């Protein structure tokens, strides 16, 4: 893994990137947008798995909504529910709704401008970012982990315009971030996607942070996520329907 410190001069905006080179002759590129409060050092379990299958992977940190920004919202004695409410307010408005997708477009322009195969993915606020950038440029596919429901940053009409293969992943405990959002709400994002190229995986017992690889005893969940997402990307590379693996955690799949 290599840390790259990019700078978009048109916005005077730093873009920290963790680059995982393909471990075999490159088949294409994947750009991953981290969630609110996330850093480029996160989500390494996914980046390593995807690089092992022959993809160049860039994990992108967004300086306007990274760990430093999250820390600035916290106060001594603040409860988790209060923080979730503040995060929810932050991600519903403000410049990051525009800046984050521009980060992905700039990284693509700098690292893989001529790539014939490029996919994008993201978790939580990063799922918004990945979906939003798919409305602006052509991609071969997208993985949305813990996406927000329609009406929460993206409308149902926005999701309906995603005319590409999209894989939505969430868990039965994936609730509360932003405040009030449940995993059933996240399923509405899947339902709003066009039929024919949409896929869903619901992981039993997976909460919001477990989908980012954070928490105790998340090994079975992270291994299941790497297997599922790798199967999705492989199906796109080979232009065939996905062949889903047996996962360590109980998983409900839908199309």
N, C-alpha and C positions, 0 to 999 in steps of 0.2 A: 504494500500500500504506500502511496506517495501523497503527501499533502501539497496541494497546489493553492496558491494565493492569487486569485484572479482579481481584476479590477475593471469594472465597466466605466470607462471614462465619461460616457455621455451622462451618467447619473452620479459620478464620483462615489460609486458604491462597491465596497469590497465584496468578493464572493469566495468564501473559503470552501474548498473542495477536497474530498478524499478520493483519490483515484486508485482503483483496483484493476490492474491490467489483466486482460484475458490470459488464462493459464494455458491456452492452446491457441492455434491460429484463430484470430478474431472472426467471429460470425456477425458482430454488430455491437451496438452500444445500448446501455441502459442508464438513464438519468433518474436519480432518486432524490425526492424532496423530503427533508426531515420535518417532523412535527414542530409545533410551537414549543420553544424552550429546548429544542434539539440542537445537537452539534454534529459536525461532519464525522466525528469519531463514532457516532452511534450507528445502529443498524448494520454493524459489520457482519453479523451472521448471515444476513441476506446478500450483502455485497460479495462476500467470499464465495458463497454457494453459486452465485450467478457468474462470477469470474471463472470458477472451476468448470463451468459448462461452456466456456469459450466466449464470454461476453466481456467487453470493457465496461466497467461500472464507475460512475461518478456519483458520490453521495454529496449532496449540496446543502450547505448551511446557509441560512438567511439571516443577515446581521440585524435586520429590523424586528426579528421575532425569535431570537436565539436564547440561550441560557442567560446571558446577561440581562436581556429584557425581562425574562421571567423573574429573575431575582429582584429586579427593580419594582415589580408589582407586589412582592411579598412584604409583609409586616410582621413584627414579633407577635406571636400568639394567634396569628391568622389561621382559621380553620380551613381544611381542604375544600369545603363547599364554597367558602368565600373566595378562595383563590380561583376555583373553577368558574365562578360567576364573573370575576374580573377578566379571566382569560377569554371567556365567551364574549364579553363586551369588546375586548381588544380585537378579536379576529372577525367580528361582524362589521367593522368599519376601519377606516384609516388607510394609509398608503400601502400597507403590506398586501392588500388584496390585489394591487396592481404590480407592486415591486417583485413579489415572489415569482409569478409566471415569467417576468422579464429576466429574472436570474436564470431560469432554466433555458430560455431562448439564447441568452448570452453564452452560457456554458456550451450549449450545443454548437453555436457558431464558432466558438474558440477551439473546442476539443474534437469535434467530429462533423465539420461542415459538409463534407462530401459523403458521409456514411449512407450507404444504401439501405441499411436496416437500423432503426433506432426506436426504442420503446421508453416509456416513462412510468414512474411509480411514485407513491408517496404515502405517508401515514398521517392521519388526522388532518391538521392544517396543511400538511404536505399532500394529502389526498385531494384537497381542494386545489392545490397548486398544480398537481398533475392533470386533473380534469380540466382546469381553466386553460392550461397551455395546449391541451388537445383541441381546444376550440380555435386556436390561433395558428397551428402548424400541423403538418402531416406526421403521424407516428404509426408504427406498425401495431402497437397495442399498449394497454395501460393496466397497471395493478393499483387498485385503490384500497388501502387498508384503513378501516375505520372512517369511511367517508361520512360527511355530514348529510342530513336529510335534505330533500328539496325545500327551498325557501330559507335555508341557512347558508348564505353566501352564494350558492348556485340554485337556480330555479329548476323546476321540473322540465321546462322547455330547454334549459341548458343541457341537462343530462340527456334529453331526447335527441340532441344534436350530435352526440358523440358517436359518429358513424365509423367505429373501429372496434376490434375486439377489446372488451373491458372485463377484468376479473375483480370482483368485489370480495373482500375478506373481512370478516368481523367475528366476534365471539359472543357467547351467551351472557357474559358479564361486561360487555363493552358499553358501559353506560357512564354518564356523569361528566363527560368532557367533550364539548362544553356542558355546562350545568343544564340538567333537564333532558339531555339527549339520551335515549335508550338504544339498545341494539335493534329493537323493532323499528325505531325511527331510521336507523342506518339502512335497514332492508328496503326502505322506500326509495333510496338512491338506486338500488339495483332494479327495483320495479319500474323506475322512470326511464331506464336505459332502453334503447331499441332492442327488440327481440331478434334473435338469430345469431348475435355475436357477443352475448353477455353470459357471464358465469358467476356463480356465487359459492363461497365456502363459509359455513358457519361452524366455528370451532367451539365445542363444549368446554365451558369453564374458562375461556380466555377473556381476560379483562383488557382495558384500554392499553395499559402499559406493557402487559405481556406481549401484545402484538408488536411492541417496539423492542422486545427482548429484555425488558426491565422487570425485576421482581424475583421472588424466591421460587425455586423449582419450576422455572419456565422452560426448561430443556425440552420436554415433550412438545410444547407449543411451538417453540422456535424451530425445532426439527420438522414439525408438520408444515409450518409456513414455508420453509425452504423447499420441501418436497413439492408442495402444491404450486408455488409460484414457478419453480423450475419446470414443472410439467407444463404449465401454461406457456411459458416462453418457448420451450422446446416445440410445442405444437405449432406455434406461430412461425418459428424458424423452418419447420418441416412442412408447413402449409397443410396441416391435417387436424382433425378433432383432438382435444386433449385426452390423454390416457392417465387418469387420476390414480395416484398411488394409494396404498393402505397407510393411514396415518396412525401415529401413536395415540392421539386424542380423537375422540369421537367427532366426526365431521359430517355435516349435512351439506350435500352438493346440489346445486340447482342450475338450470339454464333458463 
